[in-house]
Amino acid sequence: MNKLSAQQTNHLVEAIVNSYRENQAAVTMESVSQPKREIVVKVIFMLRELLFPEYFGQRQLISTTIEYHIGDMLINLHRMLHEQIVLALTHQALSKNTDLNHVDEKADAIIYQFLSKIPELRSAIELDIQAAFDGDPAATSKDEVVFSYPGVFAVSVYRLAHELQLLSVPLIPRIMTEYAHSVTGIDIHPGATIGKYFFIDHGTGVVIGETTTIGNNVKVYQGVTLGALSTREGQNLRGVRRHPTIEDDVTVYSGTSILGGETVIGKGVVIGSNVFLTRSVPAGTKVSLKAPDLVFKGQPGQESDPDLDI
């Protein structure tokens, strides 16, 4: 088996390290401080167990042991979150050349505020689970919804990440939602605002942009995009409202795109499949495409269309 010679190895090392030094956008290797994706993913699953110990993690917890178990989980979660949030805050400070003082204290304060939201997050996610069960006649139980529905998983991760986003934690919220994106095909930016009783049915290909606002009791199907009308200006659009507002009780069917920061879909609107919308829709409206003209080839008693080549 052929191996690299010492000379070849040294030449490759020199070339690769020089490429680091030539990249002016890169932080020097000595000052790199970034959260670890694999640890953030572990935190997601620990948080899921903390939210729903009846479904995940240790089973058959009884009243005399559950307090000990939850206390132990909180200690481990604090340790892991503290390490990752300190890394994220340090990386942000180094990137922006800002003050690095009191990072530990700031991380502790963030974690306490975040964990204080667990009961509220549990209630919100329970409503999402109920929405999925109520909205899907194929669901046989809420247990099935919790364990197998990608939309419920993606929205649960989003709700956790959104709380960290509200607490100005850099990097970690996006790592969380992009992990959910990678395993479900559902892309929800942690900056989006989503109301209660939200259900994504099937889910694959759903995109919900950063400045999207979604009300209560909204249901969307696979392939729906709630996106920006144009992103050609790139970073110049940072902080600008680019994504639509979806009010309460709206249903959006598969393959539909709703674009633009000034686009408002009113209360109770139903939007059919494959619609492309860049303007607002009044409350109570139904929006659909005209049915296409279908040609059926080869039916008995029907002449074939010579121009139709399938």
N, C-alpha and C positions, 0 to 999 in steps of 0.2 A: 504494500500500500504506500503510495507516494505521500510525503509530508512536506509542509512548508519548511524551507531552510531558515536558519537564523537570520540570514541576510534579507530574505523575502519577508519574514515576519517583522523585522525592524523597519523595513521600507513601508509596509502596510500600516504599522502603528504610527509612524511619522506622518504619513499622508492623511490618515483619519483624524489624528489630533490636530494637525494643521487646519483641517476643515472646520473643526470646532472654533479655533482661534480666529479664523477668517470670517465666521458668521457673526456680524456685529450685533444681531438681535439676540444672540445667546448670552445667558448669564454665565459667568465663569464657573467652572465645575466646583470650585471650593465653596461657592455661595449658594449652590442649588439646594432648595428646600421645598419639596413638593409632597402633597399627600399621596399615599400609596393606594392605588386603585383596588388592589386585592383586599386591603384592610377595610376600605369603604364598603365593598361588597359584603364583607362579613358583618359590618355594622348594620346594613340593610336587613339581613336575616335575623340578627339579634333584636332589632327593633320590631320586626314582624312578630317574633316570639313574645316580646314584651306587650305588644298590642293585643295579641290573641293567643295566650298560653293554652287555651282550650283546643287550639288547632295545631300549634307548632311547638317544637322543643319537647321538653319533658311532659309526659302524660300522667294522668291520674293524680294530679295535685289535689291535696285536701286542705281544708281551712287552716289546719294546724301547721302546714308547711309552706303554704303559698307566700306568706309574708317573707319568710327566709329566702325563698327562691327568687322573688322579685327584688329583694334587697341585694342579693348576690349579683343578679343581672345588672342592676343599676350601677353597682361598683365597677363591673367589667366594662359596661358601656361607657361610663365616664372616663375610664382609663383609655379606651381605644379612641373615643371621640376627642379627648383632650390632646392626645398625640397628633391626630390628623388635623384638627383645627389649628393647633399651634403651627404645624407645618404650612398649612394654607395661609394663615395670617402672616407668617414670616416670609413666605414666597411673595405675597402681595407687597409687603413692605420693601423687600429687596428690589422688586421689579419697579416700584414707584419711588424708590429712594426716600421713604418716609420713616417715621419714628418706630423703632422696634421695642420701645419700653412697654412694660405691663402686658405683654402678650399672654402670659400664663393666666393672669387675673382676668383678662378679657375673655379667654377661652372658657374659663370656669363659669363666668357669668352667662355666656351664651349657652353652655350646656345645661345649666340649671333652668334657664328660661325655656329652652327647647323641651327638656324632659317634663317640665310642668305642663306642657301642652298635650301629653300623651292621652289623658282621659278625653279631651276634646277631639283629638285625632281619631281615637278609637270610635267615638260616636259618629264622626263624619264618614269613616270607612265602613262602619256597619250600615249606614244609609246607602252607600254605594253598592254594598253587597245585596241589600234588599232591593235596590233598583234593578240590579242585574237579574235577580230571581224573579221579580215581578214582571220584568220586561221580556223575558225569554221563555216561551212555552216549552222549549227543549230542556230547560233546567229541571232536574228531578228533586233537588234539595239545595239549601244554602251551603251545605258542606261541599257539594260538587262545584258550586260557584267559587268558593274560597280556594279550593285546591287546584282548580283547572282553568279558570277563566283568565286569559291574558289581559283583558281590559281591566279587571279588578286588580291584578298585580301591578300593572303600569300606573293606574290611578293612585293606588296605595303608596307606591314609591314616590310619585309626584307629590302627594300631600305631605309626606315627610320632608322631601327636598325643599318644598315651597316654604315650610316653616324656617328652615335654615337659611334660605334665600332672604326671607324677611328680616332675619337677624344679621344680615350682611356678611355671611360666611362665604368666602371666595372658593371657587373651584369645586368643592365637595358636592353642592346641590346638582351641578351639571354632570358630574361623574355618576351620581346616583340615577338620574333620569336617563342618561345615555346607556347605563347598564340595562335598565328596564327596556329601553329601545332595542338594544342588541338581542334580547331574548324574546321579545314580544312583537317587534316590528311596529310599535306604537311610540311616536316621538312627541313627548310633551315637555315643553320648556318649563323649568321650575319657576320662572317668573310669571307664567300665566296665572290668571285668577279664575278658579272654578268653584261654583256653588255646590249645594248639597244635592244628594240623590242623583248622581251622574253615572251614566252607563254608556260604555263603548262596547257595542255588540260586534263580535268576531275580531275586529280591531286592526288587522294587518294593514299597514299603509296609512294609518291615521297620523296627521301632523297638526299639532296645536302650538302656535307660535308664542313668543315671549310676551307680547303685550295683548294677547287675547283675553277677553273677559267673557265668562260663561255663567249664566244664571243658574237657578235651581230647576231640578226635574228636566234635565236636557238629556237627550239620547242621540248618539251618532253611530253610524255604521262604518264598516271597513272602507278604506280609501278616501276618507274625508280629509280635506285640507282646510284649516283655518289659518290662512297665511297672509304674507305681505303682498301688496300689489306689485311692488318693484323693490329690489335691493341693489340696484346698480350703483347707488351712491355709497354703499358699503358702510364703513365706520362713521360717515357723516350722519347716518340715521340713528346712531346710538341714542337711546333715551326718547326717541320719537315714537308716538303711537303708530304702529304699522299694521296691526292685526285687528280683526273684526270683533264686535260685541254681539254675543248671542244671549238674548233675554230668556226669561223663564219659559218652561213648558214647550221648548222647541224640539223638533225631530228633524234630523238631517240624514237622508239616505245615502247609500254607497256611491262612491266616486264623485261626490260633489266637492267643488272648490269655492270657498267664500273668502274673498281677498279684500284687504284695505282697512286702514285704521279708521276711516269714516263710515265704514259699512256697519249698519246696525240691523240685526234680524230681530223683529219685534216678538213680543210675547205670543206664544201659541202657534207660531208659524210652522208649517210642514213643508220641507223642501225635498223634492223627489230626487231620484238618482241622476248622476252625470250632469248636474246643473253647474254652470259657471257664473258666479255672481260677483259683481264689483260695485253694487249699489244697494242701498238699504231696502228692506222689505217691511211694510206696515204690519202691525199686530194682526193675528188671525188669518193671515193670507196662506194660500197653498200655492206653491211654485213647482212647476213641472215642465219638462220638454214635451213637445208634440210627439206623439207616437210615430216612429219611422215607418215608411212603407216597406213591408216585408214581401219578398218574393219567394215562394215555395216551389222548388224545382222537382219535376218528376212525379207529381201526384197523378193518380189515375184520372183520365179524362181531361187532363190539363196539358196544353202544349208547352214544351220547354222553351225557354228564352235563349236564343242562340248567342246573345251578347253576354249572358251571365256565365262566367267561368268560375266555378268553385272547386 
